[in-house]
Amino acid sequence: MLVLAKPKLVARLLASDFPSENPRIQTRNFPYTKHVVYNFEMNNISRKLSQEILNGNDVSEILGNPKEFPTELIEKLSIQTATEYWNGKIDFDDGYCIMNNLQTFWVTNDYFFKNFGFGKIAWKCYEAFDSGGFLRPTDNSNIDPAEKYSKPLIEKLLLQLKIIK
């Protein structure tokens, strides 16, 4: 995982051959767009987590084998997963795999499980996807449990987070 603490890219622009255009050396500070790098990393992680149900060690490797539980990353991945599912960018199975893999990562590491919470948002997202993974005995066999159970919980979460209106 790449962690950047407000980095800046500094470019030194040399004077032009035409002094009237650029008569002095100029220094410009360009804030480095860490969001682009971070979003690329998050999308890469999500893609790997959405492929199949993995064991905790495989998920840990995808997350960069963190020594401390990456609470912020887990929360952001959960929000991204819920949002992308809501917007139709990923299907239910992808979201289900992502959230189950994140939960497995937490639960199978004794140190993380004993010392860190999974995160409120992550739990809500995990429960939303988990609830749509199966039919209930009282359900009609032609209903989609993801639509009946997961979608409303995802909507509620995204409304609470003010991501949708």
N, C-alpha and C positions, 0 to 999 in steps of 0.2 A: 504494500500500500504506500502511496506517495503522499507525504504530509508536507505541506508548504505553509510557512508562517509569513503571510503578507510579503511575498517576494516582489521585487521590482526588477525590471529589465532596464538597464541604462544603456543608451546608445549615444555614441559620440559622433556627431555629424561633422565632417570636415568641410572647410570652406570650398566654395565652388571656384572654378577657373575664372568665373566672371564675378569680380568683387561686388558689383552692384546688386547681384542676385542674392548673395550670401556672404556678406563681408566679414564675418567673424565665426569662430568655432562656436557651435551651439551644443548644449547638453540638454537632452530631453529625457524625462523619466516616463517610462511607459509601464503602468501597472501590469504585471504578468497575469494573464487570465487563468488563474488557478481553477476556476469553475469549469473551463473546457477540459483541462487535464483530469480534474476530479470526476466530472461527468463521464469522460471516456473510461476511467477506471471503474466507476460504478456500473456502467453499461456492460463492460467486459465481465465484471463479477456476476452481474445478474444473468448474463447470457450463459455463463458456465454453470451457475446454480440452477438454471431452468431446464437443463438437458435431461436430468434424471435424479432420482432420490439417491443421495450419496451418504457415506458414513462421515462421522465427525472429523476424522483425520483428513479426508479429502476436502471437506469444506474449509478446515483450518488452513490447508495449503492454498486454496483459492483466495482466502482472505489474507494471505501473507504470514501465516503462523504467528499471530499476535501473542505477546506475553501477557497482556492485560486484555480483558474483554472489550471489544471495540463497540461500546454502546452507541456512540454517535453514528457509526457506520451502519450498524444493524437497524437503527431507527430510520436512517435515510434510505436504506435499501427497502425497508418495509413501506415507507411512504411512496417511493418510486414504484414499487410493485403494485400497490393499491391503485395509484393514479394511472399507471399504464394499463392495468386491467380495466379500470373504469372507462378509459378513453379508447378501449379496443385495440391497443397496441400489442398487448400480449393476451393469450387465451387463458382460460381457467387453469388448465394443466400446467402451464408455465408458472403462473403465480403460486399454485399449490406446491410445486417442486421447490421454488425459491424459498417460500416461508417454512416449509417442512425441513429443508436443508439448514436454514438459519437456526431453527429451534433445535434440531439435532446437534448442531455445533455447540450450542449452549449446554444442553442437557447431558451430552456425553463427556464433557470435560469437568471433572469433579471440582477443580479449582474455580472455574467460572461459575458453575452451578451453585457452589457454596458461598461465593464472595460477591457475585454480581447478579442483579436482576436482569431478566430478558428485556425489559423495557415495556412501558405501558402501551405505546403505539405498536410496537412489534407484537405484543400479545394480542391486541385487538385485531391486527391484520392476520396473524396466524390463525386465530379462532375463526375469523371470517372465512378464510380459505378452507380450513378444516371442516367447517360446518357444511360446505357445499360439496364435499367429497363423497357423499353417500345418500341414498334414499332412506327415509324413515319408514317404519312398518305401515304407517297410515297414509303414506304418499301414493298417489296414482303413479303407475309405472311409466307413464308418458311425460312426466314433468322433468325438468332439468333442475337438479338440486342446487347447482351453482347459481342459477337465476333466482330460484326461490329463497335460498338461504344466504349465499355469499354476497350477491349484489346489494341487498338492502344493508347488510352490515358494513360493506365497503363504502356505500353511500353515506351512511351515518358517520363513519370515521372521517371521511373526507370533508363532510360538512362541519364536523367539530373542529377540524384543523383549518377550516376556511380555505380549502383548496378548491372546492366547488361551492356554488350557491344554489 
